[in-house]
Amino acid sequence: LTAFRAEFPSVSLELTDCNFIQAHRTLLTGGTDLAVCCSNRQEFEGCSTQLLFQTCLHFLLPAGKEHDFSLEEFRSALEKNMMVSLHPVGSSMRLVEEDLLAQGKAFPSVIMESRGFLNSLSLVQDGQCGVFYPQAITFRDAANLREVPDLQSPLYTQMIWLEDTKHSKSFNRLLEIVKEAYLEYP
């Protein structure tokens, strides 16, 4: 945003942290002009989108003796109080995680909340829980982990704005700057 402020010092920017449903609602009601969000959706009614980054979110468990861990075995482990680490309630990631669990008819009874993927992953590696994890983030000791098949989803980071609206030069430049920043994303 430093580059944007240098080019447009008189334009004020307000950053708000919210989930993708709140961001979409705020766009539709005129409360904001642009949202950058992460979700498992590619389309938002009444809005245009620009994909910035895509990965796959999948569910990881500590490695055991089994070479394959089916969705049915995962559901059974949840019934036996296997702990699952999820993002905080209300966050975009939590909405995606809950959607995936519901699609898989997998309902954890023991949930630990964590804001970061890496913190949760260290607990998985210690054998304490399971976690949703984006494939784009690399980690060591992958051999000590296993993936639950059929419990994964694409994860899209994208810019969203109202479709069919005329935008200012500063708005169009902001789109370019945000896009450029994500091109540099590792």
Disulfide bonds with the S-S distance in Angstrom:
none
